[in-house]
Amino acid sequence: MARLRPIRFSRSARLTPRGATLAVVGGASVIGAYASGRPELLYLGCLTLLLPALAVAFARFRRVGLTVSRSFRPEPVGVGQPAVVELTIANGGQRPTPQVEWRDYRPWASGGNGSRMLPALAARGSRGTTARLRYELIPPHRGEFPIGPLGARLADPFGLAKGEVAVGAVDWLVVTPVIRELPDTGLAILASDGASLLVRRSIGGEDDLSTREYRTGDAMRRVHWRATARHGELMVRQEEQRSHAEARIILDTRRSGYADHQPGRQSNEPESESFELAVSIGASIALHLARGGFAVEFVETGDRHLAPVSPMEPFLRSLATLELAGAAGDYPVGSPLTSTRPDRTHGSVFAILADADAPTIERLVAQRSDFDLAVAFVVTWRDSLALEALRRAGWTCVPVALGDSVEDAWRAVAELHGVRRGR
């Protein structure tokens, strides 16, 4: 999601019920003075009207010497996770400030955005010039959100008018997508001296531990002829030791790939619920593999916006503002992974898509043979000829509906490949 604009704050003042009552009395006195011909009522009415006017001017134009610093814990924070906002408010003016109401502005209404009380602060140079406050917020969406400014409600000494003034600057809260801790299904296992992709099948025999039956799209150079002769069917190698295991994650980031995108949405709402789920799946897999020692390449079908997966924090921050692109960019889906050994495949590839168009499907089909393992997570599953083409090419297609668990989708990959821990 794009970075939101800060709230446009305009200073204002209004009469309190006491001030409004006094203004009504003053207006009635002026009218009564003209109706009865009594000048003393006119003097009384003008004085009564002048007091609320002075009170409004006081509340509207009064200068305050408050300063605000703001910090977040944690930062960045995940969608739906609580974040603690810590405020340090100091009085740098020559006059003490009374106890006032305050609220911190943010671009969503839910989560207790009501007013709180700021204690009285002494003038500069005295003790008690600083107050430390904290509150909790829960961001509802992924994005980069402006928090602030702090609004302080000031009143005149007689309580006839109240005004609100913006104090301090805006700070930005980075909200990352929902990232799930994926279980260790046995699909990706680290070796002590490097990483290797292991897809184990309990068929029997040392050769069989590293072979499986041939699937459409497998490269013929990986056929294991001894195991083929024993089983009477084509068997291919499925275990290749690598000093650096490689994985690619392809995320469809084009607006045309998500039928539920909402062009007229509010600026702080997700453009597509399906895309938010797709981002969550891609981010969860990327971090799971990166923490396991894999060299992960994250590919977008639209224009390139994301930082490299490693280091993780810049990658997570770039995910916070990732949005759908209008058209395909110049970063091709089919570009190969950098490899010093062109005679072997490039590990695993995971594609996350929803309503992918035919050119995207064709590119995925074309690169199937470049990888040992190819999995497509299809959000809001719809059977189509395009998906059937993926299956025929050897892609493992896993349906994921809105509300489904990302962890269950990851387990489904292992189940479809017959992987069990401890086997």
N, C-alpha and C positions, 0 to 999 in steps of 0.2 A: 504494500500500500504506500502511496505517496505521502510525503511529509505534510501534515496538516498545517494550516495557517493558525497562528496564535489568535486567541480571542481578542476581538477589537473592543477595548474597554474605554468607555466614555464616562467621565466623572459626572455625577448627578447629585441632586439634593431634592428632598420633598418634605412637606410638612407632616408632623406627627398628628395624631388625633387632637392633642392639646393645642397645637399650633393652628390646625384647621378650625377648631372651635373658636379660638381667639380671633381668627380672620373673619369668621362669620359674624361674630359680635361686633367687630369693627365696621364691617360693611353695613350691618343693620343700623349702627349708630349714625353713620353718615347719611343714610337714607332718612332716618328719623329726624336728623337735624334739619334737612331741607323741607321735610313735610311739616314740621312743627315750628320752624323758624327759630330754633334755639341753638345759638352758636356754640354753647358749651358741649353739646352733643357732637358737633362737628370736630372740635378739638379732641374729644375723647375717642371718637371713631378713627381719626387720623393716627393718633398715637397707638391705638390698638392694632391698626393695620401695619404700622411701621415695625412693630416688634416681630411679627412673623417674617416680614421681608428681610429684616436684618439677620434673623436666625437662619433663613435659607442661604443668604449670602455668606454667612459665617461657615455653614456646613459645606457649601459648594466650593469656596475658595480658600479655606483654611489650609495652610501648608503643614506638612508633617515631616519629621526628620527620621522616619523609620527606614531601616534597611533590612533586607531579607536575604538569607542564603539557604539553599535547599539541596538536600542529598537524598538518594534513593538506595534502599537495600532490599533485595539484591538489584543490581543493574548490570546488564539488562535483565528483564523479568519475562517469564513465559506467559502466554495467554491464560487467563483464568487463575493465575497464581497471585497470592497477596504480595504487595510491595509496601514497605514502610517508608513514608516520606518524613524526613526529619527537617524541621525548620528552626533556624536561629534568627530571631527578630531582635534588633537592637535599636535603641533610641539615640540618634546622633544629634538631636536638636537641643536648643537651649531651654526648652520648657518640658516639664513632665507630660506624659500622655496618660489620659484616664483609661479605665478599663473599657475596652471596646469589643464589638463583635467582629469576627473575621471569617473569611472562607477562602479556600484556595481554588482557583478556577481550573477546570479540566474539560475536555471536549465531550464527555459523556455524562449523562444525568444520574445514572444509577450509582449506588455504592456510598451513600451517605455524604452528599455534597453540601450539607447544611452548614449553618453558622455555628461557630464556637466562640468562646470568650478569651480575649487576650488580656492578661493581667496588666495593671497600671505599671508604667515604666518610668523610672526617675530620669531627670535631665542628664545630659552629657557631663561627665566628670564626677558623678555620684555613683554610689553603689546601687545595684538593681536596675541597670540600664538594659539588661539583656534577658530575654525569655526564650526557652527552648521548648518547642512543641513538636508533637508527632501525631500522625494519623496513618491509617491504612487504606489503601485503594486496591481494587482488583480490576485490571484492564480487561475489557471484554473482547478486544480484537487485536490482531497483529498490526504493528505499525510503529511509527515514531510520533509520539503525542506531546503537545505543549502542555506543561503543567505550570499554572500561574497566569497572570500575576496574582498576588495576594490582595484581596479586597478587604479593606478596613472600613467599618461603618462608624462615622464620627457624628456627634450631636452637639448642639449648642448647650451652654450651661443651664438653660431653662427647659431644655427638652422640647423645644417647639419645632425643630427640624432635624432631619438626619440626612447625611450624605455619605456616599461611598467613594473611596479613593483607592487607586491602584498603587500597591507598594511592591517594589522590587521588580526584577526581570522575570522572563519566562525561562524555565529549564525543560529539557527534552528527555522524555522517558522512552527508552527503546524497549519494545515488546516483541519478543521473538515468537515464532510459531510453536504450537504444541509439539514437544519432542518426547517421545516415549523411549523407555529403556527396553530394548529388544532382547528377548531371551536368547541364550546360547543354544541353538538347535542342533549343533554339530555340523552345520553347513559350512561354516567358516571357522577354521581352527588354526591357531598359530603354532608354528614349530619353534624350537628353542633358538635356532640360529637364523631364523627368517620366517617368512609367512608362506603358507601354501593353501591352496583351495582343495579341500577334500570332500568328495561326495561318496560316502561309503555305502556299500551294499553288502549284505551278509549272504554271499552266494557260496563261498567255500573256495579255499585255495589262495595262495599268496597273490597269484596273478589276478584273481577275481576281486580282491580287495581294492584293486586300482583300475578295474574295468567295469563297464556297464554295456547294455545293449545299444546298438547303433540307433540314432534318431535322425530324422530328416534335418539336414542342415549341418550335421557334423562333418568336419573335414576328414577326407580319406587318409590323410597322413597320420591320423591318430588311431587308425585301426590296429588292434592288437591281434596279430595273426595267430599266435599260439592259443590264445583264449577263444578265438573264432573257430579254430579247428576242433577244440574240445567241446564247445557248446553247439556247433552246427549252425550258428548264426553270427552275423557281424557283431563284434565287440570292439569298443573303443576305450582308449585310456582316459581316465577321468581324474588322475592325480598327477600333477606336475609340480615338482619342487621349484620354488622361485626364491631369490633373495629378497624380492619385493613383490608381493602379490598385488595385483592391480584390479581395480573395479571402476566401472563407469556407471553413473546415475544420470538418466535422461529424464528431464521434466518438461512436459509440454507447457509452455508459458504463453501460447498464443490465444488471444481472445476467442478465435473461431473454434478452439478445441473445447470450449465449455459452454454448453447450451444454456446454463442457468445464470450466466453473467447478467448483471443489472446495470445498464448504463446510467439510469437516473437515481442511483442510490445516494444515501447520505455520505458525506465525505469521510466519516469515521466508521462506516460499515464496510464489510468485505464485499468485493465486487462479485464473488462467486463462492458459494459454500463448497462446491466441488473442488475448486482450486485451492481453498484453504486446507482441505483434507489432503490433496495431492502434495502440497508444500510440506505438510506435517509428515507424510510418509517418506518423502525424499530426504528431509532433514534427519529423521530418525535413523534411516538406513545409513546415510553418510556418516553420522557421528558414531554409529555402532561399528562400522567397518574401519573408520579412521582410528578409533580407540583400540581396535584389534590389530593395528599395524599395517593395514592396507593403504596403498597409494590410491586415493579416490579422486576421480575427475567428475565434476558436476557440470552437466551440459544442459543448456537451455535451448529450446527450439526457436525462441524469439531472440531479441537483442540481448547481448551479454550484460548482466548487471551484477552478478554474484562474485564475491571474492573467492579465492581458492579455499578448499575445505580446511586446509592446514595453513596457518593456525586457526583454531576454532572460533575464537571470539569475533574477529572481523567477518568470518563467514556467517555467524549467527546474526550479527548486526546487519549485514547485507540482506539476509533473508527477511528481516523485519519490514523492509520497504519494497520487497519484490512485488511487482504488479504485472498484470497481463499486458502483453504487447499486441499492437494492432495487426502486425504482419510478421512473417518470418524474417529474422535478421541474417547477418552474413556469417554466423557461427554455425556451420553445417552439422546436422545430426550425425552424418556418416564419417566425420573426421576420425582417423585412427588414433589410438593412444600411442604416445611416444614410447618406443621400445628399442632396446639395443639388440634384440633378437627377433628379426622378422620371420623366423621359421617356426614360431610358436603362437598360440592364441593368447589373448590378453586378459585372462581371468574371467570376471563376471560382469554382466551388464544388467541393470535394473531400470526399466522404463516405467514412468508414472504418467498416465494419460487418462482422458475421459472420453471426449468425442473427437478423437483424432481424425484428421482428414486423410485421404488416400495417399498423397505424397509422403506424409509422415510415416504411415504404415509401410509404404514401399521402402523407405530408407531403413526402417527397423528390420524388415525382412532381409534386405541386402547385407546387413552387417551381422546377421545371426552367426554365420560360420566363423566370425572373428573371435568368438568368446566360448569358453567352456560351458558357462551357465548363462542363460538368458531368461529373465523373468519380467513379465509385464503386469503391473498392478493397474487394474482398470477401475476407475472410480465411477460410481453410478452405472454399473454394468449394463450394457445393452449388447445382446448378441447381434453380430453383423457379419457380412462377408469379409470386412476388413480384419476383424478379429480372427476369423477363421483362417485368413491368410497368415496371420502370426502363428497360429497353432501349427499349421502345416509346415511352416519354416522351422519349427522346433522351439518356439517360445513357449514358456510356461505362463499361462494367463491366470491371474488370481483376481477374482471379483472383490471389490471393496465398496460397500454402500455407505451412505452418510450415517454416522452413528456406530459403524463397525469399529472394532478394536484393531489398531495398527499391529499390536502384538500378535493377535490371532491371524492376521494376514501374513505376517512373517512366519508363523508356525506352519501355515498352510503350504508355504513353499517347500519346507522340509518334508511335510507329509506327502506332497505330490511326488517328491523325489525319493521317497522311501527312507529318509534319514531318521535315525533314532540315536539319541545320545547313549553312548556306552556300547554301541554295536560296531 
